[in-house]
């Protein structure tokens, strides 16, 4: 769970007007922060299935919120994605096949072509 101070800072940074606490931008920012914390937790406790389930639910929630924002106001979606450094379709942080950085995946073994390797 996010502490009151850190949650207030996130709301302050992403709100659209003075008393805004529930806009899509604020919700996505809060969910993203929770995802970061859960990811760090799962790096330490990889067999914690309950937290893994919560992480997957939050990923789905953020995906739905971003899809709504993209559908209704694409400009706001672009600016929010840039602020939060979100890349659509990037490697999952807990994916065992992903490399150190985005786009660095281990190549899958290719079967030898006919006539090669004989």
C-alpha positions, 0 to 999 in steps of 0.5 A, a space after each residue: 500500500 502506498 503511504 499517504 505522503 507518497 500518494 499525495 505527491 503523485 496526486 499533486 504531480 498528475 492532477 488536472 485541477 486543484 481538487 482532482 484526485 480521481 482523473 484517469 491520469 492520477 489513477 494510472 500514476 497511482 497504479 503504476 507506482 503500486 506496480 513498481 512496488 509489487 515488482 520490487 517485492 516479487 524480485 525478493 519473494 518470487 514464490 509469492 503467488 498472491 502478490 503475483 496475482 495482485 500484480 497481474 490484476 493491476 496490470 490489467 487495470 492500468 491497461 484498461 485505463 490507458 485504453 480508455 484514455 487512448 480512445 477518448 483523448 489520445 493527446 492526454 494518453 501520449 503525454 501521460 505515457 511520456 511522463 510515466 515512461 510507459 512503452 506499449 508492448 515492452 518486455 514484462 519485468 518478471 519475464 524470464 526470457 527478457 534480457 537486461 533491457 527493453 527489446 533484448 530477448 534471447 534468440 530462440 534456437 533455430 532448427 538447422 536448414 536442410 544440408 547444414 550441420 551434417 
